[in-house]
Amino acid sequence: MSTLPRRAKSKAKPVVSEDELPSFLKSISDSEEEEEEEEWEPKSKVANKRRLPKKPESKPKKAAVPRSTVVRKRSRKTAVKEEPNVSLHISADEDSKDGLKLLQPKLDEEPKPQVITKKPKMPLGTKISVIQGKMGNLDSDEIPSTSAPLIENEVKQEKCGEDFTFDEPPLKRIKSTTCPQGKPVKHHGSTKHQEELEMNWDIVQVLSERTNIEPWVCANIICLFRDENTIPFIARYRKELVNNLEADALREVQQTLEELRTVAKKTHATIQKIKKEGKMSGGLLKALLNCKTLDELDHVSAPYKTGSKGTKAQRAKQLGLEPAAISLIENPVELNLLSYIKPNVKGLTTIQEVEAGVQHILADMFAKDKDTLDFIRILCLQRYICIQSALAKVSSKNVNEKDVNKFQLYHSFSCNIKNIQHHQILAINRGENLKILTVKVNIPDGVKNEFCRWCINERFVCVWRPKRYANPELMKILHNSVEDSYKRLIYPLLCREFRSKLSSDAEKESIMMFGRNLRQLLLMSPVRGRTLLGVDPGYKHGCKLAIISPTSQILHTDIVYLHSGQGFREAEKIRRLLLHYNCSTVVIGNGTACRETEAYFADLIMKKYFAPLDVVYCIVSEAGASIYSVSPEASKEMPDLDPNLRSAVSIARRVQDPLAELVKIEPKHIGVGMYQHDVSQTLLKATLDSVVEECVSFVGVDINICSEILLRHIAGLNANRAKNIIEWREKNGPFISREQLKEVKGLGPKSFQQCAGFIRFNQEYIRTFCSNQQPKLEAEGHALMTKTGVQAANVKQGKKKSKPVANVVVQPNPLDQTCIHPESYDIAERFLTFIGGNPNDIGKPDMQHKINVVIQKEGLEGTAKRLNTTVHTLQIIIDGLTQPEGFDIRTDFDKPDFKRSIVCLEDLSIGTVLTGKVENATLFGVFVDIGVGKSGLIPIRNITEAKLSKAKKRRSLGLGPGERVEVKVLSIDIPRSRITLDLLRVL
């Protein structure tokens, strides 16, 4: 943790030397910073020496230089580079310590060079307010903000220590008719932007091209992520900055950004390694800095890796044939290959060996030429490139025949790479990894012929411009070099690139599908106010029962043996339990013996065995319940309960509050994905954790009753901060307002900013608690007044004044129960004054009526302008004021499908219309539970936009787990238990 102060000291010193490679991209994490310093940054090592304490007499010249002079000198040495219109510009306000502003590129103006100056970082131990530094003026136009109105020429001093202020939120861009690309609003950026690794491409432009998002949005997202903003916070409270992008789109941009940073980091590590070996050349440096993917980097740097025998071109260069190759393309008339023959040197004994060496050098030059690679890639996009798979020639002893049959569709498969589906790529890759399939990319010969013609007739003539044309013998060498370059170097590179891109895209889509399914499952509507009987089915070891109260308390646990000839006797026990606890809802896990257990309860319900109770049941996924039952969290939560019974408790709670229960389980164990074991586990975990954080944050948590596990997933919090919040709550009693979060150990300004908007307070509970505490507070206040009077008397007598005793009474704030962020409380209060509303009327019909009257009269934009804020911020305020107390966004999602009877597979017929619930969504279709013990499949081609509910807006046409749909049976294969369905509509 000491790296930050040391780096802060080194930043104030001049730039080391101009021959050092500049940087534009730097990793955020401390571990990556340390790794970069060790691997390749020579100037960091120089800076380390300067961090040592200096004696006054040593190096008097450097000690005499004022700090401000050093900074100015550094600014002059910073390279000035003209950026394209879509790049990210940073300017430093002379009057501001923090003064970084994100400037919006103007399309109608010429780009101006921007001089970047760096500011030393604060030491790690120094507490910094969220919005710090002085604030300079923007344009003459008044610019709205999400917080208090901006006062022209106001200078805001840097705030210290515990001052948590949100008067100046990060930059926002507001679109208008005169500025459709977005109007800039003040943003105090981070100096980390100036410490990135520099490549020959603009990260904003490449990010925009790969994600198909406007460059100004990508520039803002980079700054927001660099300032350690979380995806839920950005998606809700920084909409203007990201042009209303959803959380999924932000995650995609974040992943792509990390990929580009990884490429830049590895590229510069490779550059430094090759420099140390003394093998760096200008052409190689340019080729490395042009790399945009890891495949390109591997292609260029492969000959220089440790342990490499060297390429044919390298061995030819070592023999001294490079001048001959350069002469052939620049001045072939003066080239005499006979002069390079050396009978005593291996590789130069004959003219054929000399020609082969020159050919290898030329082939290597063509394969690493940027324009040549760009041409061949564009050419491939215009041609029919297909991927083919075939059954591998392996013996039956090595591969299971059952596994071979699973890949029957791909035993002789061919498809255009433009049309192949993601799930097909994942299936082919799995078959190849199991040695069942062989896969290749087929590029037509026409591509090779066109490439060779272009190299000889255009690239060779127009770029290298030979003084005179070569003789036929030398031209033959040139032709052979081009063909050798394509066959030996370029063709394998293209195949690797195609396979890598197809696999990467398929993995990302599979992970995104997993994330969408997980979100749909987590946001299922809770079933509140019911006593539930959870059943974990089983044969030999019996069915585990757990009855939980409406508040999730465990009332009773038991084990019954329903499938071992004791069903009638056990039915009486179940009936007594249901009547005793007034429980009329049974939740059955979908594991082993689920179908038999369902039939058992359905038969008793049809016979009205549980009368007078009207009992219903539902089936829920028990994926991950067994893993959770033996986890440390389960042992801590239910220490006296057998692990087998814990799973029954988990099954029941999944219906009562799916989100609170499923967050206890590692997301990948929930089982709503596809090919989850074949994709990057690091990326999968990061995406699923982000989805959980998004769901928990958007739903919100009651800070005074939620569990520590749930708190961990709130944006801006982690395990340590959640633990500290629970400890504070146990020590000091319930939280009264969001402001008290600032008193929690380890919860700094940034964490407070990220989490505050997602934490809720039950106002009825807070009012009751405060009223009970009022007599105690009055007694403490009387004692304080007495003590204060004694202190005043002592001061009159000349005695030393003692430190006053603080007795600040925290008052509840009605806005704390809403989704309004504390940084917008000032605007919300002014809006309430404007409409004549009372904070105590939040969520009541009277508040809705007053807001409707004002909005109909002034309009949303007019009201936002009057309050000097943005439309999106005003909309959040309106939503927060009108939503009833205890509002839950999950009420709009589907609830479990409760049933009283069972249907068998034999009862189905083609054309039957059924109602079912989506179990899992994949890239090739959706599996639906229609209550017959086997899920039916809706092929992806049968899911069209017209059949989806208009009220449910999605980025894709995919359905999610838990949604109720109406389907029609298209085909039934009873021996294979396969049912094909057609989607009629989403209920």
N, C-alpha and C positions, 0 to 999 in steps of 0.2 A: 504493500500500500504506500510505500515511500516513493514510488516512481513519480507520482504527480508533483510533489514539491520539487524534486530534482529537475523534472522537465520544465517546471515553471521557471526555474532559474536559468536554464539554458536557453529558453525562448527569447529572453531579452538581449541575447548576444547576437553579433552580426552573423550573416549567412556565411557558411564555412568557405566555399569556393564555388565559382560559377561553372566549373567543369563537373561538379556533382549533379546527379540527376535531380531535377525538381520533382515535387510531389504534389498530388492533388487528391489522393484518396487514402484515408487512414482508417484502420479498424477502430471500433469504439471500445472494445473490451481491453482491460488492462493486460490480460495475458497475451493478447495479440500484439500489443504495443511492445511488451518486453521481448517477444519473439522476433519482431522486426529489428529491434536494436541489436540482438545477438546475431541475426542472420546476415544482414546486409548493410545496415546504415553505418558507414564509417564516421559520419559527422556526429552521430550520437556518442560514439566512443570519445571523440574529441571533447564533446560537451561534458562527458563524465569527468574528465580531468579538470575542467573548469569549475565543476561543482565543489571541489575540495576547498576547504577554508584557505583564504589567502592572507599572507602577512602583509602589513602595510608597506614594508620595504621591498617586497618581491613584486616584480612586474609593475613598476610605478606608472608606466605609460597607460596601461589598461585601467588601473585603479583611478587614474585621474580623469578618465573620460566620464562625463555625466551620463546618467541612464537615458535621458531624453535624447542626447546626441546619438547614442547607440541605436535607439529605435529609428531615428531619422535616417541614419546611415543604412540601416537594414531596409528601410522602405525604398531607398534609392537603388539598392542592389537587387530588389525583387524584380523578376522578369515581368515585362509588360506584354501581354498577349491579347490580340484581338479575338474575341469570341464571336461565334455565330449568333444570330438573333435569338436563338432558342436557348442559349446557354445561361448559366446562373451567374449573376453579377453580384459582387459584394463591394460595398464602399464603406469606408471608415469615417465616421464623423469626427472632425478635429476636436470638437468640444466634448466628446463622449469617451469615457473609458471603455464602455462596453460596445459603443456605437455601431454595431454591425446591422446593416439593413438588407433585406432581400428585395432587390429591385426587379420590377417586372420588365422584361424586354419589350421594346416598342418596335413594331413591325415596320413603321414608316420612317424610322431614323437609322442612321448609320451607327453601327456599334462603336463605342468609344473604349479605348484602353482603360482598364481599371487597375489602379495601384493598390495592392493588398498589403496592409500592415498588420503585424501580429501583436497580440497583447498577452502578457504573462498570465498564466493561470493562477488562481488562488490556491494556496496550500490546502491539502485535504482536510485539515482540522478546522478550517475557517468555515463558518456557516454563512450561506449566501441566501438572500431573499430571492424569490422566484423571478421577479422582474426587477432588474438592477440596472445601475448605470444612469447616466444623464440621457435626456431624450431631446434630440434635435428636431427642427421643423421639417415637415414634408413639403409637398407642393402647397400652393396657396389654397387649393380646394380643401374644404372641410371633409375629413375622412372619418366615417363612422367606426365605432369600436364596440366590442361586446361588453365593455365595462363602463366606468364613469366617463363623461364627456371629456374630450381632450381640450385643454386650454392652450391657445396659441402662445408660443414663446415660453411655455412652461418648462422649467428644468427640474427634473426629478432626481433627487440625490440618491445615491446608493444606500440601501437600507441594511441594517445589521441584524445579526443574530436571529432572534425569535420572531422577527417581524414578517408575518406571512401576508403578503399583499397580492392582490390580483387586479390592481388598477390598470395594468398594461398587459393584456394577453398577447400571445404571439400573433404574427402577421396574419391578416386575412385578405383575401382577394374577392372583390365584389364585382360581378359582371354587370355591365350596363350596355345600353345601345351604342354609346360612344366608345366604350372600351370593352368589346366582346371577349377579349382574351383574359380579362380579369384586372381589376384595379388594385394596386398594392396598398396595404395598410401596414402600419408599423410592426416591425418584428425585430426582437432582440435575439439575434442568432448566436450560435456558438462559434468560438474561434477554431473549433476542430475542423471546420470546413477548409481552412487554409493548410491543413496538414495531410492532405490526401496524396496518394501516389499518382504521378502523372504518366499518362499514356498518350499515344498518338490519336486518340479518339476522345470525344466529349461524353462523359458518363451520362449527362442529362439526355443527350440526343440518342445514344444507344439504348438507354432505358425506355425512352419514348417509343422507339421503333419496335422494341421487343414486346412491350406491353400494350401498344396501340393506345397510349394515353398522351394527352397534350403535353408538350415539353414544360410549360409553366407549372402544370400540376406535378409533374415528376420532380421539378426543382424544389417545389414546396415540400413534397413528401420526403425528399432527402434531408432537408433542413429539420423537419419535424422529427424524423427518426434519429437524427444526429443529436437533437436536444432531448432524447430519451423519452419521447412521448409514446404512449401505448396506443395500440390500434383501437380499442374501445373509446378512448378519450378523443382521438382524432376523428373517428367516424361520427361521434355525437356532437362534440363541441368545437370542431375545426372544419366544418363542412365547406366553408367558403374557400379554404386553402386547397382542398382536394376535389373541388367540383362535384361534391355529393357522392363520392365513391363509396361503395359498400365495403364492409370489412373483408370480404373475400378478395376483392380487387386490391385492397391495400396489402393484404398478405402476399398476393402474387407479385406486386411491385417490390415488397420487402425481400422476397426470396430471390428475385432477379437481381436486385441491387447487391445482395450478399454474394451472388455468383460473380458479378462483375468485380466486386472488391477482392474476391478470392483470386480471380485471374490476375488482377493488377498486383496483388501482393506476391503471388508466386512468380510472376514475370520479373519483378524487381529483385526477388531473392535469386532467381536464375541469373540475372544480369550481373549481380555482385559476385556470384560464384564463378562465372566465366571470366570476369575481369581479374579475379585473383589468380586464375590459372593463366592469364596472359593471352587468352585466345579471342578476345573481343575485337570486332572490327566494326566499322561504321555501318556496313550493310546488315550485319547480324543484329546490331543494336536496333536498327530501324525495323527489321523483321520482327524482333521480339516485342517492340513497343506497339506494333500493329495488331498483335494477337488479341482477339476478343473472346476466345473460348479456350478451355483447357486442352482441347484436341489440337488446336492450332499451335499452342505453346509446346505441347509434347512433340509435334511434328518438327518444329523449328529447333528445339533444344535437344532432341534425341541424340544427335552425334556427340554432344558435349557432356552427357551424363557420366557419372562415375562408373567405371567398369566397362564402358562401351569400347568396343574394339575400333571404333571409328568407321565412318562410311567410306565407300569407294572414292568419293570426291575428296575426302580428307587425306586419304592415302596418296591420291594423285597430286594433291597440293604439296604434300611432304616431299614428293619426288621433284618438285619444282616445275610442274606443268601448268600452274595457274597463269603465268604470263602468256603462254601459248593459247590458252582458252580465251583470254581477254583479247588478244591480238586477232583471233579468228573472227570475233564479232565486231571488232572496231576497225581493224586494218588488215584484212585477210591477204592482201597482195604481198605484203612484206613478211608473211609467216612462212617459215621453213621448218617443218616438223623433223626433217632429217638431222637438224642440228641438236635435237634433244636426245638422240640415241646415244646410250652409254652401255656398251656391251657388258661391263662389269657390275652394273647396277640392276638388281631385280626389279622388273617392271618397266625398264627402259631399254631392254636388249634389242627389241625389234620395232619397226615402224608401226606394226599392228598394236603393240602394247602402248606405244605413245598415243596413238589415235584413240585407243580405248580409255586411257587416262583423261585425255582432253574431253572425250564424250561424257565421262562421269562428272567432270567439273561443270560442264555446260548443263547437263541434266539437273544437277543440284541447284544451279542458278535459276533455271526455269521454274523448278518446283517451289522455290522460296520467294519468287517475285510476286508482290502483292497484286499488281494489275493482271498478271497471268492467272492467278488463283481466282480473282474476282470474275474474270471472263469465263472460266470453266464452270464456276458455280452458277452464273446467270444462264449459261448454255444448258446446264442440266435442268434448270427450272423450266425450260421450254421444251424439253424432251420427255419421253415416256421412260421413267425410271421405276423399276419394280423390285420388290423384295420377294424372294422365293424361299420356301422351306420344303424339305424332303425328309423321308424316314432315314435315319442314320443306319449304316451297315454295322450293326453290333450284334453280338451273339445273345440269345435269349437268356443265357446264364447271368449276364451282367445287368439286364434290365427286366423288371417285372412286366409280364404281358398285360396285366391290368393297367399299369401306367401307360403302356404303349397305346392301348385302346382309347385312353383319355384324349390323346392328341390325334385322333383319326382324321379330324377335319384338316389337319395341317401336314398330313403325310405327303401330299402333292399340292402345294398351295402357292399361288402367285397373285400379287395384287400391286397396283400402282401405289407408290409411297404417298401420293396426294390423297388417296381415297381410303387407305387402310385405317381401320378403327383402333382405338387405343387398347381395347381389351384383346384384340388380335395380336398386337405387338407384345403385350405382357404374356400371352399364352405361348407365343413363339419363343420368347426369351426363356421362359420356364422350361419348355421342351428342350431347348439347346443346352441349358445348364444341367439337365438330367441326362444328357448324352443320347436323347431319343431323336432329336431333329438336328439337321444341318441347315444352316441359313446362309444365304448370300444375297448381295445386292447386284442386280443386273443393269449395267449401263450400256446402251446400244453402241455399236461400232461407229455410228454416224457422229457421235460426240467426239470420239477420238480423231476421226478424219477432219472434222471442222476445226478442232483445236490445233492439230498439226498445221493445217493450212494457214490459220490465223497467226500462229507463232512465226512461221517462215515469211509470209508475205506482208504482215502488218507489224507485229511486235518487233521483229528483227530489223526491218527496214526503217520504221518510223521512230523507234526509240534509240537503238544503238547507232543507227546511221553510219554504216561502214563507208569508208572513203571510196572504195570500189568493190564490185561484186567478187566473191571468191570463185576459185576455179571449181570444176565439177567434183574433184576429190574432196575438197574442203566442204562443199555444200552437202555432200553425202554424209560427212561427219555431223554436220548440223542437223540434217534430217534424222539421222540415227539418234542424236542427242534428244531431240524433241520426243520421238517415239519412246525412247528409254525412260525419259522423265515421266511421261504419262503412264506407261505400263508399270514401272517399278516404284514410283513415288507418288504421283498425283492420284492415280486410280485407287490405290489402297487408302489414301487420305480421304478421298470422297466417300468411299464405302464406310470408313469409320465415322465420318461426320454424319452421314445419313442415319446409320444405326444409332449413333449417340443421340442425335436430335429426336428421332422417333421414340427411343426408349425414355429419354428425359421428359418429353411431352406426355408420354403415356403414364409415367410415374407421377408427374405433377397432377394430371387429371384424375388419376386413381386416388391420390392423397386428397385432392379437393373434393372429390365425391365422398370420401370417408368423412371429411370435415362437415360437408352439408348434411350427411346422414346423422352424424353425431349431434349437430345443432338441432335438427328436427327432433331427435330423441330427447335431448336435454330440455327442450322448450315445450314438451308435452304438458297439457293443462293438468295441474294437480287436482286430486280428488280430496277435498277438505271436508271436515265435519263428519267423517264416517269412522266407525270402528271396523277394522279390517282383519280378516283371517288369512295369513300368508301360508301357502302350502308348497313345500319343496318335495316333489314326488320322488318315489323310489320303490324298488321291489323288495329285495332281501332285507335291507336296513330300514324299511318302513318310510312313511311319509312324515316329514317334520312339519309341525304346526307352530305358528306364532300368532298370537292375537295382540294387536297394538291399538292404542287409544287414538282419538282424533288429534292428539298432540304428540304422536309418535312414541309414547311411553309403552314399554313392554308390559302387558297385563298377564299373559300366560303363555307357556311353551309346553309342547307335548310331542309324543311320537305315536302314530297310529299305523297299523299294518292292514292296509286296505286290499292287498292283492295276494294274500296268503291264506285264503279261506276264512278270514275273520271279519269280513266286510260288514256283516249285519251287526255284530257286537260293537264294532268300532263306530258304526253310524250313530248308535245311541250316545256314545261319548261325545261325538262331534255336535249332536243336537243339544246336549246339555250345555256345552261350552258356548254355542251360539246364543242360546236363550239366556244364559247367565250374564253374558257381556253385551246382550242386545246387538249382536253383530249380524248383519244381513248381506255382507259383501265378502266373497271368497276370491283370493288372488292365487292363481296356480302358475308355477314356473313351467317353462316349456322344455324342460330337460327330459331325462329318462323317466319313463312311465307317465308322461304327461297326458297322452291320449287316453290311457286307461283311467287315470285319476279324473280327467274331465268327464268321461262317460259315467263314472261312479257318481259324481256330484250332480250331473245333469239328470240322471235317473231318479235320485232322491228329490231333486227340485220338482220334476214333473209329477211325482207322486205326492207333492206337498208335504213331505216328511218333516220339514222344519216349520210348519205352520205353528203359530200365526205369523212368523217372520216370512217376508217376501224376499227370499234369498236369490241373488244373482251372482254370477262368477265371470271372471275374465282371465285371459292368458297373457302373461308378460314374459319377456325375455329374461332368462336368469344368467345370461352371459356375464362372467366375472364375479358372480356371487360366491362361488367356492373359493376363488383366489382371495376375495376380500375377507371371507370368514376366518382365514388363518393369518391375516395381515396384522402388523402391530397396531394399526389404527382401530381395527375391530376389537383386539384384545384390550386396548385402553378404554374403548367405549362400552364394551360388554364383557368385563373381566370374568364374571361368574357364570357365563353362558358357554355351553358346549359349542364348538365350531360348527357342527352340523345344524344346530338350531339357529345360529347366527345367520345362516343363509336364508332361512325362512323369514326372519325379521327383515333382511334386506329386500326380499321379494315383495313383501307387503309395503314397505316404505317406498318402493319404486313407483307405486301407484299413488300413494299419498302425497309425495313431493319428489318427482323424478330427478329434478336438478340437485337437490340437497343430498340425495342418496348416490346418484351416479358419479358425482365429483369425487367420491371416496375411492373409486375404482380407476385404475390406469386406463386411459381412453382406448388404447389398442386392444384391451381385453373385452371391450363391450361387443365387438363382433358385428359391426355394421359396415364393413369395408369390403374391398375386393383386391386380391393379390397383395395383401398388406405385408406379407413376409418377403415379397420380391422387390419391394421399393426401398428407398433410402430410409433406414430407421431413424436417423437423426432428423431428417426433414419431416418424417411422419410425426414424430414426437413433438417437434416444435409447432407444427400446424395444429395438431389436436389440442395441445396445451393452450394455444392461442384461441382456438374455438371455445374451449371451456371458459377461459378468461372472459371472452366476449359475451357468452351467454350469462354467466354469473353477474357480470357488470351491468348488462342491459336489464336484467331482471331486478337487480339491486338486492341488498341484504339488510335486514334489521340488525344494526350493530349491537343491540343489547340482548339478542336471543340467538344469533347465528353461531354455528360451530367454528372452531379454529380451522378445520379443513376447508370450509366454505370461504372463510375470510382470505385464505391463501390465494384464491383464484380471482380476487378483486384486482382490477387494474391498478398498478402502482404498489401493490403489497406482495409480500413473499412469506415464507414460513416464519422467519424471525419476527417480522413486523406483526404478523397475525398473532403470534404468541405473546408479544408485548402488549397488544391491544387487549387480549383476554386477561392478562395479568393486571393491567390497569383497571379493567372492569371489575375484577374480583377484589382489588384493593380499595378502589374509590367508589364503587357502586356504578350504576348505569350512567352511560353518556347522556348528557342533556342536550348538547348541540354539537354540530360539526366542528366548531372552534376548539372543543376540548381534545380533538384528535391531535392537535399540535403539541399537546403535553405528553404524548406517548413517546417513549424512548425509541430512537431510531427512525422516526417518521418525520423526515425533513420536508422542506418546502415543495420539492418536486414530487415526492410521494403523496403529499397532501393534495397537491393540484390534480394528480392523476386519479386518486381514489375518491375524493370528496363528493363528486357528483353522483357516485354509484352507491353511497351509503345512506340508508333511510333511518328514520326515527318514528316510532309509533307515538303519535302525539297524545293519545288518550292515556297510554301508560306513563308517559313523561309528566303529564298534568297531575295524575294521581300520585306519582312519586314526589313531585314538588310540593303538593299540598300536604303530604304526610311529613315532609321535612321542614315545613314552615315554622312550627313551634320551636324546633331545635335551632333553626337559624336566628329566630328572634332572641332566644336566650343567649346565643353566641354574640349577637349584635349588641345586647345590653352589656355583656362583659367587656366587649371591645370598647364601647363608649366610656365605661368606667376607667379602663386602663388608659385610654387616650386622655381623659381628664387629669389623671395622675401625672402623665408625661408632660402635659401643658403646665401644670403647677411646678414641676421640676425645672422646666425651662425658665420660668419666671424667677426661680431662685438661683439661676445661674448654673444649674446642673447640666451635665452632658445629655443631649437629646438621644434617646434610644431609637433603634430602627422600628418604624411603624409595622404593625401587624396587618398583613393582607387578609381581607375577608370579602373577596369578590364573589358575589352570588351570580351564578350562571343562569341566565334566563333562556327558556326554550324559544326557538325560532320556528314559526310555522313553515317557513320555506325549507326547513331541513327535511320535511317529509316528501318533498318533490324532487324531480329530476333536474331542477335548476342548479347550476353550478354556483358556488359561493362568489366567484369572480363576477357574476351577473346579478348578485343580490341588489346592488344599487339601482340597476336598471329595472329590476322587478318591483322594487319599492316605488320608484318613480312612475312605473306603469300602473301600479295599484292606485297611487294618488291621482293619476290622470283619468282613470275610469271611475274613481270614487269607490274603490273596493276596500274590503277589510281583510287583513291576512288571516283572520280566524274563520273566514268564509271559504277558504280554499277547498275546492272540490264540490261545493254546493251549487244547486241550480241558479241561485241568485248571482254568483260569480260568473257563471257561463252566460247569463243574460246580459250582464253589464259589458262583458268582453265582446259579445256579438254586436251590441249596439255601437260600440266605438269602432270596431273593425268594419262594419257596414258603412259607417259614416266616413271614416278617415282612410280606410283601406290598409292592408298589411304593410305595404311599402311606405305609405304616408305616415303611419304610426311609428314605424321603425326610424324614419328620418327625423320625426319630431323628438324621439328619445335618443337620437344620435347613436344608433346601434344598427345591427344588420338584421335582415329578414329572418335568417335562420336562427339567430339568437332569440329574437322576439317570438318565433314559433315555439322554441323550447320553453320559453317563459309561459306562453299561453297554454301549452300542453300541461306544464306543471301546475298551473293554477286551476285548470278545469278538471284534471283527473281526480276522481274520488279518492279519499283516504284509503290506503291499502291497495291501490291499483296495481294489477299484475298483468304484464303484457302477455303472459301465457294463456290468459282467458280466451284469446282469439285462436288458440291452437286446439288440436283435437284431443279428446279424452279417450281413455280405454273403451273398448267395445264390450259392454256387459251383455251376457247371454244367459238363457235359461234352458236351452236344448242344444243337442249336438246333431251334426249332419255327417253322414258317411260318404266316402268316395264313391261307393256304388250307387248312392242316391242321385249323383250328378248326371246330367244329360247335356248334349250339345245344344246350345241356345239358352240354357238356364241363366237367368240374371240373378246375381248375388251381390251382397254387400260385404266388403272385406277391409282389412287394415294392412297398409304397407309394412312389410317386415324389413326389407332391405332394398336398396337401390344400387344398381351397378351400371356400368357403361354400356351394357348390351340389353338391359331391361330392368323391370321392377318385379320383385317377388311379393305376392300378396297372400296373406293368411285369410282364407275363405271359410275356415272352421271345419275342414274335413281331415285335419291331421297332416296334410301335405300342402305346401304353398304352391300357388299357381304363378306362372310367369307371364307378364305383359311384355312382349317384345318392344324394343325401343321405337320401332317403326310405327307402332300403334299408339304412341303417346304424342299427340299433336297439341299445338298451342290452343286450338279451339276447344279442346276437351278439358283444359285446365281452368281452375277457378280464377276469375278476373281479380278477385279480392286478394289473391295470394301472388304477389309479384316476386319473381325469381330471376336470377341471372341466366339460368338454363331451364330447359324443359323437364328437368328431373323432379320426380316426386320424392318425398322424404319419409322415413320410418314414422309410423304412428298416424299417418293420414288415412282417413276413411274414403274409400272409393267404391263406385258401383261398376261391376264388371260383367261381361258375358262370356260364357264358356265357349271356346272355339274348337278345342280338341281335347280328348282324354286318352291317355295311354296307361291303363290300369297295371299291366305287368311292370312297367318302369316307373309307375306312380308319377307320371308327368301330366300336368294340366296347363294348357295354353289359353290365355285369357285376352279379351279385348277391353280396353278402357272405355267406359261410356261417359262417366263424368266424375269429378271430384266433389265429394259431399262437404 
